[in-house]
Amino acid sequence: MDISNHKNNIRLQIKRATKLLSETEINAQSENIWLQLEVLAEFKAAKNVLCYWSFPLEIKTHQFILRNYKNKNIYLPKVVGRDLTLHKFSGVDCLKQSSFGIMEPEGSILTNLDMIDFAIVPGVAFASDGARLGRGGGYYDGLLPKLKNALKVGVGSNLQLLKEIPHEPHDFILDKIIIADT
């Protein structure tokens, strides 16, 4: 089986397993992740944090963002063509639904990506070596190498942690993975 098919099979398996989780389980795992993340020295020291506005079956970021955006500059990605641009979160009113169905921020683009000092990265699956499997668009693989000063942290539920993930040279390896231990 080639790498692309293998990745797609993993995506399907994780999607099926995630659909079996209850809203209560997803919320508990999400809060567990945020409790682990918020005690990290790197997060405490961070001033400019990249996060994402979560989809229904992803680790929930909404409460985490709302809890932290007044004390830190939280930036969210927006899909522009084949790239992600970063925009400061200033409250729920700054979000608008995109053609992909993603809630994305409006406002000016962060042009100095060196300002980001902590990046919270979604994924379909992760491996303990930092390998990440995304949705397949390559958006984060294009963005993450540009965040030269950021600690790049993947977050996921315990069913998203695999022993290994097939990866290609263009796939970005994360610095740290935080998995819910509930």
C-alpha positions in Angstrom: 0.0 0.0 0.0 1.4 3.4 -0.9 1.8 6.1 1.8 -1.1 8.2 0.5 -3.5 5.3 0.7 -2.2 4.3 4.1 -2.7 7.9 5.4 -6.3 7.9 4.0 -7.0 4.6 5.7 -5.8 6.0 9.1 -8.0 9.1 8.5 -11.0 6.9 8.0 -10.3 4.7 11.0 -9.8 7.7 13.3 -13.0 9.4 11.9 -15.1 6.3 12.7 -13.7 6.0 16.2 -14.1 9.7 16.9 -17.8 9.5 15.9 -18.3 6.9 18.7 -17.2 9.4 21.4 -20.0 11.2 23.3 -20.0 15.0 23.6 -19.2 14.5 27.3 -16.1 12.4 26.5 -14.9 14.9 24.0 -15.4 17.8 26.4 -13.6 15.9 29.2 -10.7 15.0 27.0 -10.4 18.6 25.7 -10.3 20.0 29.2 -7.7 17.4 30.3 -5.5 18.6 27.4 -5.9 22.3 28.3 -5.0 21.6 31.9 -1.8 19.8 30.8 -1.0 22.5 28.3 -1.6 25.5 30.6 1.0 24.4 33.1 3.8 24.2 30.6 6.5 26.8 31.2 6.6 27.5 27.5 2.9 28.3 27.4 3.0 30.4 30.6 5.9 32.4 29.0 4.2 32.7 25.6 2.8 36.1 24.5 1.6 35.2 21.0 -0.2 31.8 20.6 -1.5 30.2 17.5 -4.6 28.1 18.0 -7.6 27.0 15.9 -11.3 27.3 16.2 -12.4 23.6 16.5 -14.7 21.5 14.4 -17.5 19.5 16.1 -15.5 16.2 16.4 -12.1 17.8 17.2 -10.6 18.6 20.6 -12.7 21.6 21.8 -10.7 24.9 21.7 -13.5 27.4 22.2 -13.4 27.7 26.0 -9.6 27.5 26.0 -9.4 30.5 23.6 -12.1 32.5 25.5 -10.3 31.8 28.8 -6.9 33.0 27.4 -7.3 35.6 24.7 -7.4 38.6 27.1 -4.1 37.6 28.7 -2.3 36.4 25.5 -2.5 37.3 21.9 -4.3 34.4 20.3 -4.1 34.0 16.6 -6.3 31.8 14.5 -5.7 30.6 10.9 -7.7 31.5 7.8 -7.5 29.5 4.6 -6.5 31.8 1.7 -5.9 29.8 -1.5 -3.4 27.1 -0.6 -2.1 28.9 2.5 -3.0 29.8 6.0 -2.9 33.4 7.1 -3.0 34.2 10.8 -5.4 36.8 12.4 -5.7 38.0 16.0 -8.7 36.7 17.9 -10.6 39.6 19.5 -13.8 37.8 20.5 -16.4 35.6 18.9 -17.7 38.6 16.9 -14.5 38.5 14.8 -15.3 35.1 13.4 -17.1 34.4 10.1 -18.0 31.1 8.6 -15.8 30.2 5.5 -16.9 28.3 2.4 -15.3 25.2 4.1 -17.7 25.6 7.0 -14.8 26.7 9.3 -15.2 29.6 11.6 -12.3 32.0 10.6 -11.2 35.3 12.0 -11.6 38.6 10.1 -9.2 41.5 10.4 -5.6 42.2 9.5 -3.0 39.5 8.7 -0.1 38.9 11.1 2.8 39.5 8.8 5.6 38.8 11.3 5.3 35.1 11.9 8.4 35.2 14.1 6.1 36.7 16.8 4.3 33.4 17.4 6.1 31.7 20.3 3.6 28.8 20.9 1.6 27.0 18.3 -1.3 24.6 19.1 -1.8 22.3 16.1 -4.8 20.1 15.3 -4.4 16.8 13.6 -6.3 13.6 12.7 -3.6 11.4 14.3 -0.2 11.8 16.1 2.7 9.6 17.0 4.9 10.1 20.1 7.9 11.0 17.8 6.0 14.2 16.8 4.7 12.9 13.5 1.3 14.4 12.6 -1.4 13.3 10.2 -3.6 16.2 9.1 -6.7 16.2 7.0 -4.7 16.0 3.8 -4.6 19.6 2.5 -1.0 20.4 3.6 -2.0 23.7 5.1 -0.2 23.3 8.4 2.8 21.6 6.7 3.2 24.8 4.7 2.7 27.1 7.8 4.6 25.4 10.6 8.2 25.7 9.1 7.6 29.5 9.0 7.0 29.7 12.7 10.7 29.6 13.6 10.4 30.8 17.2 7.3 28.7 18.2 7.1 25.5 20.2 4.8 23.5 18.0 2.4 21.3 20.0 -0.1 18.8 18.7 -3.2 18.1 20.7 -5.5 15.1 20.5 -7.6 12.5 22.2 -6.1 9.2 23.3 -7.6 7.4 20.3 -5.6 9.7 18.0 -2.2 8.6 19.3 -0.7 5.9 17.1 2.6 4.0 17.4 3.7 5.5 14.1 2.4 7.5 11.2 3.7 7.2 7.7 5.3 10.5 6.7 6.9 12.0 3.7 9.7 14.6 3.5 7.2 17.5 3.3 5.3 16.4 6.5 6.2 18.6 9.5 7.3 16.9 12.7 6.0 18.6 15.9 8.0 19.5 19.0 5.5 18.0 21.5 2.3 16.0 21.6 -0.3 16.4 24.3 -2.9 13.6 24.5 -5.8 13.5 26.9 -5.0 11.0 29.7 -8.7 10.4 30.6 
